[in-house]
Amino acid sequence: MQELRETDPRTIGPYEVLGRLGSGGMGEVYLAEARGGPRLAVKVVRTEHAGDRTFRARFRHEVRAAQTVGGAGTYTARVVDADTEAARPWMATEFVAGPNLRDAVLDGGPLPAGAVRLLAAALAEALAAIHAKGLVHRDLKPSNILLAPDGPRVIDFGIVRALEGTALTRTGVVVGSVGYLSPEQIRNGAQVVPASDVFSLGAVLAYASGGKEPFGEGQDSVVLLRILTGDVDLSAVPKEQLPLVEACLRDEPGARPTPAELVAASGHTTQSLRAGLRPGWYTPGAAKEPE
């Protein structure tokens, strides 16, 4: 957590702001709490988005949908509260005590094989819960996956859609994280389907198991071209993880596995997944092997 700046709010709705958690393309994220209540992560929308009527309408819809997703066993961060009509709209989710996947890999290196299988199964179940509510995440990436002691939590699901078709994106700005976009998002973002999230999951698992960006780094246009042409580098991915990753990264959406098939391919059941997700599950030697 970072200290508050002079320009940061001290309250957001009914919540007292305790510190800064970070920032992104949509806005600033703060740690906040109501007196006697749990701590929350509150995302406040940037001023330039707040003034766009298209964004507000979509943000309102996506927040309502997101509020129906979270809960026990979904591996998503539950949306607790929101004010879509504020001068700067905000959304509050449960605070997850743990690093995001990107930071965990940067600090500790690739996850061990058992942890990757647990991660794959849990994220597949998260996607199943999101898709069951008619949402598509659109921006599944390592920094949108928080590693809690009892398993990962997916955050920001469905919210990227609120930015699509706004004045900002009509100027040619790509919505989403370039290295984790599916080919169909690049060709035509309006045609995003649930299988698009599966492609992003494949890239996430490649990063988690190999410790490097599967489509490399560099200018956005170069990375986007690599995705469109299938120019992917999986040399750092362990052999046992390759079949699952390669299946997710198929160019044709209909050829990719479903979330349910991904859970089965990970070697886990819902029961063994919950048993394996215990404190330290993503550190070497801590992940329980499926029975």
Solvent accessible surface area in square Angstrom, and as a share of the most:
residue,aa,sasa,rsa
1,M,144,0.64
2,Q,100,0.45
3,E,158,0.71
4,L,45,0.22
5,R,118,0.43
6,E,170,0.76
7,T,121,0.70
8,D,8,0.04
9,P,42,0.26
10,R,122,0.45
11,T,90,0.52
12,I,11,0.05
13,G,53,0.51
14,P,93,0.58
15,Y,21,0.08
16,E,99,0.44
17,V,9,0.05
18,L,50,0.25
19,G,0,0.00
20,R,17,0.06
21,L,59,0.30
22,G,19,0.19
23,S,70,0.45
24,G,33,0.31
25,G,63,0.61
26,M,15,0.07
27,G,0,0.00
28,E,20,0.09
29,V,28,0.16
30,Y,4,0.01
31,L,4,0.02
32,A,0,0.00
33,E,47,0.21
34,A,32,0.24
35,R,247,0.90
36,G,87,0.84
37,G,29,0.28
38,P,102,0.64
39,R,123,0.45
40,L,6,0.03
41,A,18,0.14
42,V,0,0.00
43,K,29,0.12
44,V,10,0.06
45,V,0,0.00
46,R,66,0.24
47,T,94,0.54
48,E,113,0.51
49,H,7,0.03
50,A,7,0.06
51,G,69,0.67
52,D,22,0.11
53,R,216,0.79
54,T,51,0.29
55,F,1,0.00
56,R,43,0.16
57,A,51,0.40
58,R,66,0.24
59,F,3,0.01
60,R,75,0.27
61,H,94,0.42
62,E,3,0.01
63,V,3,0.01
64,R,136,0.50
65,A,20,0.15
66,A,1,0.01
67,Q,77,0.34
68,T,76,0.44
69,V,8,0.04
70,G,19,0.18
71,G,33,0.32
72,A,111,0.86
73,G,31,0.29
74,T,25,0.14
75,Y,16,0.06
76,T,2,0.01
77,A,1,0.01
78,R,112,0.41
79,V,10,0.05
80,V,53,0.31
81,D,41,0.21
82,A,25,0.20
83,D,52,0.27
84,T,19,0.11
85,E,109,0.49
86,A,26,0.20
87,A,91,0.71
88,R,87,0.32
89,P,0,0.00
90,W,14,0.05
91,M,5,0.02
92,A,0,0.00
93,T,16,0.09
94,E,55,0.25
95,F,74,0.31
96,V,13,0.08
97,A,70,0.54
98,G,33,0.31
99,P,54,0.34
100,N,32,0.16
101,L,0,0.00
102,R,66,0.24
103,D,61,0.32
104,A,16,0.12
105,V,7,0.04
106,L,123,0.61
107,D,127,0.66
108,G,65,0.63
109,G,25,0.24
110,P,70,0.44
111,L,14,0.07
112,P,38,0.24
113,A,34,0.26
114,G,8,0.08
115,A,0,0.00
116,V,3,0.01
117,R,48,0.18
118,L,0,0.00
119,L,0,0.00
120,A,1,0.01
121,A,0,0.00
122,A,0,0.00
123,L,0,0.00
124,A,0,0.00
125,E,33,0.15
126,A,0,0.00
127,L,0,0.00
128,A,47,0.36
129,A,23,0.18
130,I,0,0.00
131,H,32,0.14
132,A,85,0.66
133,K,105,0.45
134,G,70,0.67
135,L,7,0.04
136,V,15,0.09
137,H,0,0.00
138,R,27,0.10
139,D,17,0.09
140,L,1,0.00
141,K,46,0.19
142,P,0,0.00
143,S,39,0.25
144,N,8,0.04
145,I,0,0.00
146,L,32,0.16
147,L,1,0.01
148,A,6,0.05
149,P,70,0.44
150,D,74,0.38
151,G,0,0.00
152,P,0,0.00
153,R,42,0.15
154,V,0,0.00
155,I,35,0.18
156,D,26,0.13
157,F,5,0.02
158,G,0,0.00
159,I,4,0.02
160,V,14,0.08
161,R,78,0.28
162,A,0,0.00
163,L,19,0.09
164,E,32,0.14
165,G,34,0.32
166,T,3,0.02
167,A,53,0.41
168,L,71,0.35
169,T,23,0.13
170,R,161,0.59
171,T,107,0.62
172,G,61,0.58
173,V,75,0.43
174,V,68,0.39
175,V,27,0.15
176,G,26,0.25
177,S,26,0.17
178,V,24,0.14
179,G,16,0.16
180,Y,12,0.05
181,L,3,0.01
182,S,0,0.00
183,P,1,0.01
184,E,17,0.08
185,Q,20,0.09
186,I,44,0.22
187,R,137,0.50
188,N,72,0.37
189,G,28,0.27
190,A,83,0.64
191,Q,111,0.50
192,V,16,0.09
193,V,59,0.34
194,P,65,0.41
195,A,22,0.17
196,S,1,0.01
197,D,1,0.01
198,V,2,0.01
199,F,4,0.02
200,S,2,0.01
201,L,1,0.00
202,G,0,0.00
203,A,0,0.00
204,V,0,0.00
205,L,1,0.01
206,A,2,0.01
207,Y,6,0.02
208,A,0,0.00
209,S,6,0.04
210,G,12,0.11
211,G,30,0.29
212,K,86,0.36
213,E,27,0.12
214,P,1,0.01
215,F,7,0.03
216,G,30,0.29
217,E,134,0.60
218,G,59,0.56
219,Q,136,0.61
220,D,84,0.44
221,S,73,0.47
222,V,60,0.35
223,V,7,0.04
224,L,26,0.13
225,L,106,0.53
226,R,63,0.23
227,I,3,0.02
228,L,60,0.30
229,T,91,0.53
230,G,51,0.49
231,D,84,0.44
232,V,50,0.29
233,D,62,0.32
234,L,26,0.13
235,S,95,0.62
236,A,39,0.30
237,V,11,0.06
238,P,56,0.35
239,K,179,0.76
240,E,107,0.48
241,Q,8,0.04
242,L,43,0.21
243,P,89,0.56
244,L,26,0.13
245,V,3,0.01
246,E,88,0.39
247,A,15,0.12
248,C,0,0.00
249,L,21,0.11
250,R,116,0.42
251,D,75,0.39
252,E,108,0.49
253,P,33,0.21
254,G,72,0.69
255,A,44,0.34
256,R,14,0.05
257,P,20,0.13
258,T,68,0.40
259,P,21,0.13
260,A,77,0.59
261,E,94,0.42
262,L,1,0.01
263,V,21,0.12
264,A,73,0.57
265,A,70,0.55
266,S,4,0.03
267,G,43,0.42
268,H,7,0.03
269,T,79,0.46
270,T,47,0.27
271,Q,133,0.59
272,S,25,0.16
273,L,1,0.00
274,R,143,0.52
275,A,50,0.39
276,G,0,0.00
277,L,12,0.06
278,R,104,0.38
279,P,105,0.66
280,G,27,0.26
281,W,0,0.00
282,Y,46,0.17
283,T,57,0.33
284,P,115,0.72
285,G,83,0.80
286,A,22,0.17
287,A,17,0.13
288,K,70,0.30
289,E,95,0.43
290,P,42,0.27
291,E,183,0.82
